């Protein structure tokens, strides 16, 4: 319920600015937008997608960190209702600032690195032999998976401290004793109590999820674009 609309919005929001930038430059090829255009389009796409699905992201985090009583886990509907009644509608956007601060550079790094790596692969000797083997003029599935793996890992690692801050803000109710007062409070208390390493807790399991997710997403995205003749 979170990932599907987030991916759809992100890619749609990424392609639209690219079309505008190409039109403004008077070109007819999206490859002409350059690195700056990729960065701008990626940043906008990440911010729009994250804002649209953020309430579901918060509910997901609360479900993950919910302390079960008697083995009973609340449903999405009941948990959402409890948050709305007990904390108000603003609670659904608790932690949205560090999330956006992290998501914009993540999307910029992820999308721009993927496009750059894909273009570089067309000029490499490895791709030359892959092209001979596959008899294709476009990057094949292995190249797309490789580019997605590198770009996803790079983006996730760079912004991970902000992900930790966001998750800690999401997981706590405003009514909890000792709850964080804001993003700066999370940074200060995490650094004071855990040091720099505290901002990278859980990085490895996060990469175990992000890397295959990013690579498979790009592979399916490129395949669907060709199947639907959207290129």
PEMODA-V135476 format. One record per residue. N is the residue number from 1. BURIAL is I if it has 9 or more other ideal C-beta (glycine too) atoms within 8 Angstrom, else O. D_FIRST is the distance of its C-alpha to the first C-alpha in whole Angstrom. Layout:
BEGIN
n=N burial=BURIAL d_first=D_FIRST
n=N burial=BURIAL d_first=D_FIRST
END
This chain:
BEGIN
n=1 burial=O d_first=0
n=2 burial=I d_first=4
n=3 burial=O d_first=6
n=4 burial=O d_first=6
n=5 burial=I d_first=7
n=6 burial=I d_first=9
n=7 burial=I d_first=11
n=8 burial=O d_first=12
n=9 burial=I d_first=13
n=10 burial=I d_first=15
n=11 burial=I d_first=17
n=12 burial=O d_first=17
n=13 burial=I d_first=19
n=14 burial=I d_first=20
n=15 burial=I d_first=22
n=16 burial=O d_first=23
n=17 burial=I d_first=25
n=18 burial=I d_first=27
n=19 burial=I d_first=28
n=20 burial=O d_first=30
n=21 burial=I d_first=31
n=22 burial=I d_first=33
n=23 burial=O d_first=34
n=24 burial=O d_first=36
n=25 burial=O d_first=37
n=26 burial=O d_first=39
n=27 burial=O d_first=37
n=28 burial=O d_first=36
n=29 burial=O d_first=34
n=30 burial=O d_first=31
n=31 burial=O d_first=32
n=32 burial=O d_first=35
n=33 burial=I d_first=33
n=34 burial=O d_first=34
n=35 burial=O d_first=32
n=36 burial=O d_first=32
n=37 burial=I d_first=30
n=38 burial=I d_first=27
n=39 burial=I d_first=27
n=40 burial=I d_first=27
n=41 burial=I d_first=24
n=42 burial=I d_first=22
n=43 burial=I d_first=23
n=44 burial=I d_first=22
n=45 burial=I d_first=19
n=46 burial=I d_first=17
n=47 burial=I d_first=18
n=48 burial=I d_first=17
n=49 burial=I d_first=13
n=50 burial=I d_first=13
n=51 burial=I d_first=15
n=52 burial=I d_first=12
n=53 burial=I d_first=9
n=54 burial=I d_first=11
n=55 burial=I d_first=11
n=56 burial=I d_first=8
n=57 burial=I d_first=9
n=58 burial=I d_first=12
n=59 burial=I d_first=11
n=60 burial=I d_first=10
n=61 burial=I d_first=13
n=62 burial=I d_first=15
n=63 burial=I d_first=14
n=64 burial=O d_first=15
n=65 burial=O d_first=18
n=66 burial=I d_first=19
n=67 burial=O d_first=22
n=68 burial=O d_first=22
n=69 burial=O d_first=25
n=70 burial=O d_first=27
n=71 burial=O d_first=24
n=72 burial=O d_first=22
n=73 burial=O d_first=18
n=74 burial=O d_first=17
n=75 burial=O d_first=14
n=76 burial=O d_first=11
n=77 burial=O d_first=13
n=78 burial=O d_first=16
n=79 burial=I d_first=15
n=80 burial=I d_first=14
n=81 burial=O d_first=17
n=82 burial=I d_first=19
n=83 burial=I d_first=18
n=84 burial=I d_first=19
n=85 burial=O d_first=22
n=86 burial=O d_first=23
n=87 burial=I d_first=23
n=88 burial=O d_first=22
n=89 burial=O d_first=19
n=90 burial=O d_first=20
n=91 burial=I d_first=19
n=92 burial=I d_first=16
n=93 burial=I d_first=17
n=94 burial=I d_first=19
n=95 burial=I d_first=20
n=96 burial=I d_first=18
n=97 burial=O d_first=22
n=98 burial=I d_first=22
n=99 burial=I d_first=18
n=100 burial=I d_first=20
n=101 burial=I d_first=23
n=102 burial=I d_first=21
n=103 burial=I d_first=19
n=104 burial=I d_first=21
n=105 burial=I d_first=24
n=106 burial=I d_first=21
n=107 burial=I d_first=20
n=108 burial=I d_first=24
n=109 burial=I d_first=25
n=110 burial=I d_first=22
n=111 burial=I d_first=22
n=112 burial=I d_first=26
n=113 burial=I d_first=27
n=114 burial=I d_first=25
n=115 burial=I d_first=27
n=116 burial=I d_first=30
n=117 burial=I d_first=30
n=118 burial=I d_first=29
n=119 burial=I d_first=32
n=120 burial=O d_first=35
n=121 burial=I d_first=34
n=122 burial=O d_first=36
n=123 burial=O d_first=39
n=124 burial=O d_first=39
n=125 burial=O d_first=41
n=126 burial=O d_first=38
n=127 burial=I d_first=36
n=128 burial=O d_first=40
n=129 burial=O d_first=40
n=130 burial=I d_first=37
n=131 burial=I d_first=37
n=132 burial=O d_first=41
n=133 burial=O d_first=39
n=134 burial=O d_first=36
n=135 burial=O d_first=38
n=136 burial=O d_first=36
n=137 burial=O d_first=36
n=138 burial=O d_first=32
n=139 burial=I d_first=31
n=140 burial=I d_first=30
n=141 burial=O d_first=27
n=142 burial=O d_first=28
n=143 burial=I d_first=29
n=144 burial=I d_first=25
n=145 burial=I d_first=24
n=146 burial=I d_first=27
n=147 burial=I d_first=26
n=148 burial=I d_first=22
n=149 burial=I d_first=23
n=150 burial=I d_first=26
n=151 burial=I d_first=24
n=152 burial=I d_first=21
n=153 burial=I d_first=23
n=154 burial=I d_first=26
n=155 burial=I d_first=23
n=156 burial=I d_first=21
n=157 burial=I d_first=25
n=158 burial=I d_first=26
n=159 burial=I d_first=23
n=160 burial=I d_first=23
n=161 burial=O d_first=25
n=162 burial=I d_first=23
n=163 burial=I d_first=20
n=164 burial=I d_first=22
n=165 burial=I d_first=23
n=166 burial=I d_first=20
n=167 burial=I d_first=18
n=168 burial=I d_first=22
n=169 burial=I d_first=21
n=170 burial=I d_first=18
n=171 burial=O d_first=19
n=172 burial=I d_first=22
n=173 burial=I d_first=22
n=174 burial=O d_first=25
n=175 burial=O d_first=27
n=176 burial=O d_first=27
n=177 burial=O d_first=31
n=178 burial=O d_first=31
n=179 burial=I d_first=28
n=180 burial=I d_first=28
n=181 burial=O d_first=29
n=182 burial=O d_first=27
n=183 burial=I d_first=26
n=184 burial=O d_first=30
n=185 burial=I d_first=31
n=186 burial=I d_first=28
n=187 burial=I d_first=30
n=188 burial=O d_first=33
n=189 burial=I d_first=33
n=190 burial=I d_first=31
n=191 burial=I d_first=34
n=192 burial=O d_first=36
n=193 burial=O d_first=35
n=194 burial=I d_first=34
n=195 burial=O d_first=35
n=196 burial=O d_first=33
n=197 burial=O d_first=32
n=198 burial=I d_first=30
n=199 burial=I d_first=28
n=200 burial=I d_first=27
n=201 burial=O d_first=26
n=202 burial=O d_first=23
n=203 burial=I d_first=24
n=204 burial=O d_first=24
n=205 burial=O d_first=21
n=206 burial=I d_first=19
n=207 burial=I d_first=21
n=208 burial=O d_first=21
n=209 burial=O d_first=17
n=210 burial=I d_first=17
n=211 burial=I d_first=20
n=212 burial=I d_first=19
n=213 burial=I d_first=15
n=214 burial=I d_first=17
n=215 burial=I d_first=20
n=216 burial=I d_first=18
n=217 burial=I d_first=16
n=218 burial=I d_first=19
n=219 burial=I d_first=21
n=220 burial=O d_first=18
n=221 burial=I d_first=18
n=222 burial=I d_first=22
n=223 burial=I d_first=22
n=224 burial=I d_first=20
n=225 burial=I d_first=22
n=226 burial=I d_first=26
n=227 burial=O d_first=25
n=228 burial=O d_first=24
n=229 burial=O d_first=27
n=230 burial=O d_first=25
n=231 burial=O d_first=27
END
